Amino acid sequence: MKLYGDFEKEDWLNVLKLSEKELPNAFIIHGEWGFQDNLSLWKEILSTNVHMPK
């Protein structure tokens, strides 16, 4: 098991199901209990271009 800080580019591409040309300039990793309300808030704050990994 790797921690986020141990992930390399290939790990992130695999986890996020992205190709290299789809890579964003930045992304936010957000995790906590009761996350659905917080995800809704982040979507409103950031933009309509949100990628939710599976």
PDB file of N, CA, C and O in Angstrom:
ATOM      1  N   MET A   1       0.848  -1.184   0.000  1.00  0.00           N
ATOM      2  CA  MET A   1       0.000   0.000   0.000  1.00  0.00           C
ATOM      3  C   MET A   1       0.888   1.239   0.000  1.00  0.00           C
ATOM      4  O   MET A   1       1.809   1.356   0.809  1.00  0.00           O
ATOM      5  N   LYS A   2       0.602   2.162  -0.915  1.00  0.00           N
ATOM      6  CA  LYS A   2       1.354   3.404  -1.001  1.00  0.00           C
ATOM      7  C   LYS A   2       0.540   4.543  -0.400  1.00  0.00           C
ATOM      8  O   LYS A   2      -0.688   4.557  -0.478  1.00  0.00           O
ATOM      9  N   LEU A   3       1.243   5.493   0.197  1.00  0.00           N
ATOM     10  CA  LEU A   3       0.614   6.735   0.622  1.00  0.00           C
ATOM     11  C   LEU A   3       0.671   7.711  -0.540  1.00  0.00           C
ATOM     12  O   LEU A   3       1.469   7.532  -1.460  1.00  0.00           O
ATOM     13  N   TYR A   4      -0.177   8.754  -0.510  1.00  0.00           N
ATOM     14  CA  TYR A   4      -0.224   9.705  -1.620  1.00  0.00           C
ATOM     15  C   TYR A   4       1.160  10.224  -1.989  1.00  0.00           C
ATOM     16  O   TYR A   4       1.479  10.351  -3.171  1.00  0.00           O
ATOM     17  N   GLY A   5       1.983  10.524  -0.992  1.00  0.00           N
ATOM     18  CA  GLY A   5       3.313  11.059  -1.248  1.00  0.00           C
ATOM     19  C   GLY A   5       4.230  10.089  -1.954  1.00  0.00           C
ATOM     20  O   GLY A   5       5.238  10.501  -2.529  1.00  0.00           O
ATOM     21  N   ASP A   6       3.902   8.798  -1.926  1.00  0.00           N
ATOM     22  CA  ASP A   6       4.725   7.778  -2.570  1.00  0.00           C
ATOM     23  C   ASP A   6       4.299   7.503  -4.013  1.00  0.00           C
ATOM     24  O   ASP A   6       4.994   6.794  -4.740  1.00  0.00           O
ATOM     25  N   PHE A   7       3.167   8.058  -4.426  1.00  0.00           N
ATOM     26  CA  PHE A   7       2.671   7.813  -5.781  1.00  0.00           C
ATOM     27  C   PHE A   7       3.581   8.478  -6.811  1.00  0.00           C
ATOM     28  O   PHE A   7       4.058   9.596  -6.613  1.00  0.00           O
ATOM     29  N   GLU A   8       3.808   7.777  -7.894  1.00  0.00           N
ATOM     30  CA  GLU A   8       4.533   8.334  -9.025  1.00  0.00           C
ATOM     31  C   GLU A   8       3.525   8.609 -10.141  1.00  0.00           C
ATOM     32  O   GLU A   8       2.353   8.247 -10.028  1.00  0.00           O
ATOM     33  N   LYS A   9       3.980   9.245 -11.209  1.00  0.00           N
ATOM     34  CA  LYS A   9       3.071   9.646 -12.283  1.00  0.00           C
ATOM     35  C   LYS A   9       2.222   8.485 -12.788  1.00  0.00           C
ATOM     36  O   LYS A   9       1.013   8.637 -12.965  1.00  0.00           O
ATOM     37  N   GLU A  10       2.825   7.355 -13.015  1.00  0.00           N
ATOM     38  CA  GLU A  10       2.084   6.203 -13.535  1.00  0.00           C
ATOM     39  C   GLU A  10       0.993   5.753 -12.562  1.00  0.00           C
ATOM     40  O   GLU A  10      -0.081   5.327 -12.984  1.00  0.00           O
ATOM     41  N   ASP A  11       1.272   5.849 -11.256  1.00  0.00           N
ATOM     42  CA  ASP A  11       0.268   5.490 -10.249  1.00  0.00           C
ATOM     43  C   ASP A  11      -0.944   6.413 -10.342  1.00  0.00           C
ATOM     44  O   ASP A  11      -2.086   5.954 -10.325  1.00  0.00           O
ATOM     45  N   TRP A  12      -0.686   7.730 -10.441  1.00  0.00           N
ATOM     46  CA  TRP A  12      -1.788   8.689 -10.525  1.00  0.00           C
ATOM     47  C   TRP A  12      -2.589   8.505 -11.798  1.00  0.00           C
ATOM     48  O   TRP A  12      -3.818   8.573 -11.768  1.00  0.00           O
ATOM     49  N   LEU A  13      -1.925   8.277 -12.903  1.00  0.00           N
ATOM     50  CA  LEU A  13      -2.644   8.059 -14.159  1.00  0.00           C
ATOM     51  C   LEU A  13      -3.557   6.844 -14.042  1.00  0.00           C
ATOM     52  O   LEU A  13      -4.692   6.868 -14.518  1.00  0.00           O
ATOM     53  N   ASN A  14      -3.072   5.802 -13.420  1.00  0.00           N
ATOM     54  CA  ASN A  14      -3.857   4.582 -13.244  1.00  0.00           C
ATOM     55  C   ASN A  14      -5.038   4.806 -12.302  1.00  0.00           C
ATOM     56  O   ASN A  14      -6.162   4.412 -12.612  1.00  0.00           O
ATOM     57  N   VAL A  15      -4.793   5.426 -11.174  1.00  0.00           N
ATOM     58  CA  VAL A  15      -5.855   5.650 -10.186  1.00  0.00           C
ATOM     59  C   VAL A  15      -6.945   6.565 -10.735  1.00  0.00           C
ATOM     60  O   VAL A  15      -8.134   6.307 -10.547  1.00  0.00           O
ATOM     61  N   LEU A  16      -6.537   7.629 -11.410  1.00  0.00           N
ATOM     62  CA  LEU A  16      -7.498   8.608 -11.909  1.00  0.00           C
ATOM     63  C   LEU A  16      -8.073   8.249 -13.269  1.00  0.00           C
ATOM     64  O   LEU A  16      -8.945   8.949 -13.783  1.00  0.00           O
ATOM     65  N   LYS A  17      -7.585   7.153 -13.856  1.00  0.00           N
ATOM     66  CA  LYS A  17      -8.058   6.701 -15.169  1.00  0.00           C
ATOM     67  C   LYS A  17      -7.910   7.815 -16.216  1.00  0.00           C
ATOM     68  O   LYS A  17      -8.842   8.107 -16.966  1.00  0.00           O
ATOM     69  N   LEU A  18      -6.718   8.432 -16.250  1.00  0.00           N
ATOM     70  CA  LEU A  18      -6.418   9.506 -17.185  1.00  0.00           C
ATOM     71  C   LEU A  18      -5.262   9.112 -18.087  1.00  0.00           C
ATOM     72  O   LEU A  18      -4.380   8.347 -17.696  1.00  0.00           O
ATOM     73  N   SER A  19      -5.279   9.644 -19.290  1.00  0.00           N
ATOM     74  CA  SER A  19      -4.106   9.516 -20.148  1.00  0.00           C
ATOM     75  C   SER A  19      -3.220  10.732 -19.876  1.00  0.00           C
ATOM     76  O   SER A  19      -3.657  11.693 -19.242  1.00  0.00           O
ATOM     77  N   GLU A  20      -1.983  10.688 -20.352  1.00  0.00           N
ATOM     78  CA  GLU A  20      -1.079  11.810 -20.096  1.00  0.00           C
ATOM     79  C   GLU A  20      -1.591  13.117 -20.681  1.00  0.00           C
ATOM     80  O   GLU A  20      -1.395  14.179 -20.091  1.00  0.00           O
ATOM     81  N   LYS A  21      -2.252  13.050 -21.848  1.00  0.00           N
ATOM     82  CA  LYS A  21      -2.747  14.288 -22.462  1.00  0.00           C
ATOM     83  C   LYS A  21      -3.957  14.869 -21.732  1.00  0.00           C
ATOM     84  O   LYS A  21      -4.321  16.019 -21.976  1.00  0.00           O
ATOM     85  N   GLU A  22      -4.588  14.099 -20.844  1.00  0.00           N
ATOM     86  CA  GLU A  22      -5.737  14.582 -20.073  1.00  0.00           C
ATOM     87  C   GLU A  22      -5.331  15.167 -18.721  1.00  0.00           C
ATOM     88  O   GLU A  22      -6.192  15.617 -17.964  1.00  0.00           O
ATOM     89  N   LEU A  23      -4.049  15.168 -18.410  1.00  0.00           N
ATOM     90  CA  LEU A  23      -3.597  15.632 -17.104  1.00  0.00           C
ATOM     91  C   LEU A  23      -3.944  17.098 -16.867  1.00  0.00           C
ATOM     92  O   LEU A  23      -3.663  17.944 -17.716  1.00  0.00           O
ATOM     93  N   PRO A  24      -4.546  17.406 -15.728  1.00  0.00           N
ATOM     94  CA  PRO A  24      -4.833  18.807 -15.393  1.00  0.00           C
ATOM     95  C   PRO A  24      -3.561  19.490 -14.880  1.00  0.00           C
ATOM     96  O   PRO A  24      -2.573  18.823 -14.574  1.00  0.00           O
ATOM     97  N   ASN A  25      -3.594  20.808 -14.791  1.00  0.00           N
ATOM     98  CA  ASN A  25      -2.470  21.550 -14.218  1.00  0.00           C
ATOM     99  C   ASN A  25      -2.357  21.302 -12.720  1.00  0.00           C
ATOM    100  O   ASN A  25      -1.261  21.337 -12.161  1.00  0.00           O
ATOM    101  N   ALA A  26      -3.484  21.052 -12.077  1.00  0.00           N
ATOM    102  CA  ALA A  26      -3.508  20.801 -10.635  1.00  0.00           C
ATOM    103  C   ALA A  26      -4.774  20.013 -10.311  1.00  0.00           C
ATOM    104  O   ALA A  26      -5.735  20.010 -11.081  1.00  0.00           O
ATOM    105  N   PHE A  27      -4.757  19.350  -9.166  1.00  0.00           N
ATOM    106  CA  PHE A  27      -5.969  18.702  -8.689  1.00  0.00           C
ATOM    107  C   PHE A  27      -5.932  18.623  -7.175  1.00  0.00           C
ATOM    108  O   PHE A  27      -4.873  18.747  -6.561  1.00  0.00           O
ATOM    109  N   ILE A  28      -7.089  18.417  -6.585  1.00  0.00           N
ATOM    110  CA  ILE A  28      -7.234  18.376  -5.138  1.00  0.00           C
ATOM    111  C   ILE A  28      -7.616  16.967  -4.726  1.00  0.00           C
ATOM    112  O   ILE A  28      -8.539  16.374  -5.284  1.00  0.00           O
ATOM    113  N   ILE A  29      -6.905  16.441  -3.755  1.00  0.00           N
ATOM    114  CA  ILE A  29      -7.276  15.159  -3.159  1.00  0.00           C
ATOM    115  C   ILE A  29      -7.968  15.495  -1.845  1.00  0.00           C
ATOM    116  O   ILE A  29      -7.392  16.123  -0.957  1.00  0.00           O
ATOM    117  N   HIS A  30      -9.202  15.063  -1.751  1.00  0.00           N
ATOM    118  CA  HIS A  30     -10.003  15.439  -0.588  1.00  0.00           C
ATOM    119  C   HIS A  30     -10.635  14.185  -0.012  1.00  0.00           C
ATOM    120  O   HIS A  30     -11.338  13.462  -0.719  1.00  0.00           O
ATOM    121  N   GLY A  31     -10.396  13.926   1.240  1.00  0.00           N
ATOM    122  CA  GLY A  31     -10.999  12.753   1.864  1.00  0.00           C
ATOM    123  C   GLY A  31     -11.386  13.021   3.302  1.00  0.00           C
ATOM    124  O   GLY A  31     -10.602  13.589   4.063  1.00  0.00           O
ATOM    125  N   GLU A  32     -12.565  12.626   3.675  1.00  0.00           N
ATOM    126  CA  GLU A  32     -13.032  12.736   5.049  1.00  0.00           C
ATOM    127  C   GLU A  32     -14.371  12.022   5.153  1.00  0.00           C
ATOM    128  O   GLU A  32     -14.947  11.614   4.144  1.00  0.00           O
ATOM    129  N   TRP A  33     -14.855  11.876   6.361  1.00  0.00           N
ATOM    130  CA  TRP A  33     -16.163  11.270   6.573  1.00  0.00           C
ATOM    131  C   TRP A  33     -17.238  12.241   6.130  1.00  0.00           C
ATOM    132  O   TRP A  33     -17.041  13.455   6.178  1.00  0.00           O
ATOM    133  N   GLY A  34     -18.362  11.718   5.702  1.00  0.00           N
ATOM    134  CA  GLY A  34     -19.469  12.565   5.253  1.00  0.00           C
ATOM    135  C   GLY A  34     -19.071  13.398   4.054  1.00  0.00           C
ATOM    136  O   GLY A  34     -19.348  14.596   3.997  1.00  0.00           O
ATOM    137  N   PHE A  35     -18.425  12.767   3.105  1.00  0.00           N
ATOM    138  CA  PHE A  35     -17.793  13.489   2.011  1.00  0.00           C
ATOM    139  C   PHE A  35     -18.746  14.021   0.956  1.00  0.00           C
ATOM    140  O   PHE A  35     -18.379  14.949   0.234  1.00  0.00           O
ATOM    141  N   GLN A  36     -19.946  13.484   0.830  1.00  0.00           N
ATOM    142  CA  GLN A  36     -20.833  13.877  -0.272  1.00  0.00           C
ATOM    143  C   GLN A  36     -21.163  15.369  -0.244  1.00  0.00           C
ATOM    144  O   GLN A  36     -21.137  16.019  -1.289  1.00  0.00           O
ATOM    145  N   ASP A  37     -21.472  15.920   0.922  1.00  0.00           N
ATOM    146  CA  ASP A  37     -21.764  17.353   1.014  1.00  0.00           C
ATOM    147  C   ASP A  37     -20.543  18.180   0.654  1.00  0.00           C
ATOM    148  O   ASP A  37     -20.657  19.206  -0.015  1.00  0.00           O
ATOM    149  N   ASN A  38     -19.372  17.732   1.099  1.00  0.00           N
ATOM    150  CA  ASN A  38     -18.147  18.462   0.798  1.00  0.00           C
ATOM    151  C   ASN A  38     -17.802  18.400  -0.684  1.00  0.00           C
ATOM    152  O   ASN A  38     -17.333  19.387  -1.251  1.00  0.00           O
ATOM    153  N   LEU A  39     -18.028  17.255  -1.317  1.00  0.00           N
ATOM    154  CA  LEU A  39     -17.779  17.159  -2.758  1.00  0.00           C
ATOM    155  C   LEU A  39     -18.689  18.108  -3.525  1.00  0.00           C
ATOM    156  O   LEU A  39     -18.258  18.740  -4.489  1.00  0.00           O
ATOM    157  N   SER A  40     -19.927  18.210  -3.109  1.00  0.00           N
ATOM    158  CA  SER A  40     -20.858  19.137  -3.763  1.00  0.00           C
ATOM    159  C   SER A  40     -20.364  20.577  -3.633  1.00  0.00           C
ATOM    160  O   SER A  40     -20.437  21.353  -4.586  1.00  0.00           O
ATOM    161  N   LEU A  41     -19.866  20.925  -2.462  1.00  0.00           N
ATOM    162  CA  LEU A  41     -19.345  22.269  -2.241  1.00  0.00           C
ATOM    163  C   LEU A  41     -18.112  22.531  -3.108  1.00  0.00           C
ATOM    164  O   LEU A  41     -18.007  23.593  -3.723  1.00  0.00           O
ATOM    165  N   TRP A  42     -17.182  21.579  -3.164  1.00  0.00           N
ATOM    166  CA  TRP A  42     -15.976  21.740  -4.003  1.00  0.00           C
ATOM    167  C   TRP A  42     -16.354  21.914  -5.470  1.00  0.00           C
ATOM    168  O   TRP A  42     -15.758  22.728  -6.175  1.00  0.00           O
ATOM    169  N   LYS A  43     -17.338  21.153  -5.927  1.00  0.00           N
ATOM    170  CA  LYS A  43     -17.760  21.268  -7.329  1.00  0.00           C
ATOM    171  C   LYS A  43     -18.276  22.673  -7.630  1.00  0.00           C
ATOM    172  O   LYS A  43     -18.007  23.216  -8.702  1.00  0.00           O
ATOM    173  N   GLU A  44     -19.015  23.264  -6.693  1.00  0.00           N
ATOM    174  CA  GLU A  44     -19.520  24.619  -6.882  1.00  0.00           C
ATOM    175  C   GLU A  44     -18.381  25.634  -6.881  1.00  0.00           C
ATOM    176  O   GLU A  44     -18.377  26.567  -7.684  1.00  0.00           O
ATOM    177  N   ILE A  45     -17.423  25.454  -5.987  1.00  0.00           N
ATOM    178  CA  ILE A  45     -16.327  26.404  -5.831  1.00  0.00           C
ATOM    179  C   ILE A  45     -15.385  26.382  -7.033  1.00  0.00           C
ATOM    180  O   ILE A  45     -14.986  27.437  -7.525  1.00  0.00           O
ATOM    181  N   LEU A  46     -15.032  25.202  -7.504  1.00  0.00           N
ATOM    182  CA  LEU A  46     -13.971  25.088  -8.499  1.00  0.00           C
ATOM    183  C   LEU A  46     -14.418  25.393  -9.908  1.00  0.00           C
ATOM    184  O   LEU A  46     -13.992  26.395 -10.483  1.00  0.00           O
ATOM    185  N   SER A  47     -15.251  24.572 -10.471  1.00  0.00           N
ATOM    186  CA  SER A  47     -15.686  24.786 -11.853  1.00  0.00           C
ATOM    187  C   SER A  47     -16.640  23.676 -12.260  1.00  0.00           C
ATOM    188  O   SER A  47     -16.991  22.806 -11.463  1.00  0.00           O
ATOM    189  N   THR A  48     -17.041  23.728 -13.498  1.00  0.00           N
ATOM    190  CA  THR A  48     -17.871  22.652 -14.025  1.00  0.00           C
ATOM    191  C   THR A  48     -17.016  21.539 -14.601  1.00  0.00           C
ATOM    192  O   THR A  48     -17.548  20.492 -14.969  1.00  0.00           O
ATOM    193  N   ASN A  49     -15.700  21.734 -14.691  1.00  0.00           N
ATOM    194  CA  ASN A  49     -14.789  20.742 -15.241  1.00  0.00           C
ATOM    195  C   ASN A  49     -14.179  19.916 -14.090  1.00  0.00           C
ATOM    196  O   ASN A  49     -13.037  20.139 -13.686  1.00  0.00           O
ATOM    197  N   VAL A  50     -14.954  18.977 -13.584  1.00  0.00           N
ATOM    198  CA  VAL A  50     -14.528  18.151 -12.453  1.00  0.00           C
ATOM    199  C   VAL A  50     -14.455  16.702 -12.893  1.00  0.00           C
ATOM    200  O   VAL A  50     -15.396  16.181 -13.491  1.00  0.00           O
ATOM    201  N   HIS A  51     -13.351  16.057 -12.603  1.00  0.00           N
ATOM    202  CA  HIS A  51     -13.184  14.628 -12.930  1.00  0.00           C
ATOM    203  C   HIS A  51     -13.264  13.841 -11.630  1.00  0.00           C
ATOM    204  O   HIS A  51     -12.453  14.043 -10.726  1.00  0.00           O
ATOM    205  N   MET A  52     -14.230  12.954 -11.535  1.00  0.00           N
ATOM    206  CA  MET A  52     -14.392  12.129 -10.346  1.00  0.00           C
ATOM    207  C   MET A  52     -13.903  10.724 -10.671  1.00  0.00           C
ATOM    208  O   MET A  52     -14.516  10.026 -11.478  1.00  0.00           O
ATOM    209  N   PRO A  53     -12.792  10.299 -10.042  1.00  0.00           N
ATOM    210  CA  PRO A  53     -12.304   8.940 -10.313  1.00  0.00           C
ATOM    211  C   PRO A  53     -13.302   7.905  -9.841  1.00  0.00           C
ATOM    212  O   PRO A  53     -14.130   8.166  -8.968  1.00  0.00           O
ATOM    213  N   LYS A  54     -13.209   6.727 -10.432  1.00  0.00           N
ATOM    214  CA  LYS A  54     -14.127   5.629 -10.073  1.00  0.00           C
ATOM    215  C   LYS A  54     -13.744   5.016  -8.752  1.00  0.00           C
ATOM    216  O   LYS A  54     -14.400   4.082  -8.291  1.00  0.00           O
TER     217      LYS A  54
END
